[in-house]
Amino acid sequence: MGSNLPDWNYEEELRKTADAFTKARVAVYPAEAGGLKPDSLFDAGALPKSMTNAHQATDAAITELQNDSKQRNANQATMEELAHETGGEAH
């Protein structure tokens, strides 16, 4: 999942959005529903990986879990930043 996404930077858009919310006196309280979603490695709908040995399969699984974790952490950081900038709180 995370490894297939382009590395977009929305920092400027996020800042403008937070400024608009602040000027309008709107506090943002984002909630992450992704905790209900399994890591892509454990997604029943994911296609099986064709690996030739256990070492390759282990490396691929580790990479996939790390990518999912990075994406989750980036999403959480964005929510926390928006909440902080507007006087809200991320959940």
C-alpha positions in Angstrom: 0.0 0.0 0.0 2.4 2.7 1.2 5.2 1.8 -1.2 3.0 2.3 -4.3 1.9 5.8 -3.4 3.7 8.9 -4.8 5.6 11.0 -2.2 3.3 14.0 -2.3 3.9 17.0 0.0 0.8 18.8 1.2 2.5 21.0 3.8 1.6 24.3 2.2 -2.1 23.2 1.7 -2.3 21.9 5.2 -0.9 25.3 6.6 -3.4 27.2 4.5 -6.3 25.0 5.7 -5.2 25.3 9.3 -5.0 29.1 8.9 -8.5 29.2 7.4 -9.9 27.1 10.3 -8.1 29.3 12.9 -9.4 32.5 11.4 -12.9 31.0 11.4 -12.4 29.9 15.0 -12.9 26.2 14.1 -11.0 23.6 16.2 -10.3 20.3 14.4 -10.6 17.0 16.2 -9.5 14.4 13.6 -10.1 10.7 14.4 -8.0 8.0 12.7 -10.3 5.1 11.7 -7.3 3.3 10.2 -6.8 1.3 13.4 -9.6 -0.8 12.3 -7.8 -1.7 9.1 -5.2 -4.5 9.1 -1.7 -4.0 7.8 -1.6 -4.9 4.1 0.5 -8.0 4.8 -2.6 -9.4 6.6 -5.2 -8.2 4.2 -7.2 -11.2 3.0 -7.8 -9.5 -0.4 -4.1 -9.0 -1.1 -2.6 -11.1 -3.8 -0.2 -13.7 -2.6 3.5 -12.9 -3.2 5.6 -15.3 -5.3 8.8 -15.8 -3.4 11.5 -18.4 -4.2 12.7 -18.8 -0.6 11.9 -18.0 3.1 14.5 -15.3 3.2 12.9 -13.4 0.3 9.5 -13.8 1.9 10.7 -12.6 5.2 12.4 -9.5 3.7 9.3 -8.7 1.7 7.0 -9.0 4.8 9.3 -6.8 6.8 9.4 -4.1 4.1 5.6 -4.2 3.7 5.1 -3.8 7.4 7.6 -1.0 7.6 5.9 0.8 4.7 2.5 0.5 6.4 3.9 1.8 9.6 5.5 4.8 7.9 2.2 5.7 6.2 0.3 5.3 9.5 2.8 7.5 11.3 2.7 10.2 8.6 -1.1 10.2 8.7 -1.1 10.6 12.5 1.5 13.4 12.3 -0.7 15.3 9.8 -3.8 14.9 12.0 -1.8 16.0 15.1 -0.4 19.1 13.2 -3.9 20.2 12.0 -5.4 19.7 15.4 -2.6 21.6 17.1 -2.8 24.5 14.6 -6.5 24.9 15.1 -6.7 24.3 18.9 -8.2 20.8 18.6 -6.9 17.4 19.5 -6.1 14.3 17.4 -7.5 10.9 18.3 
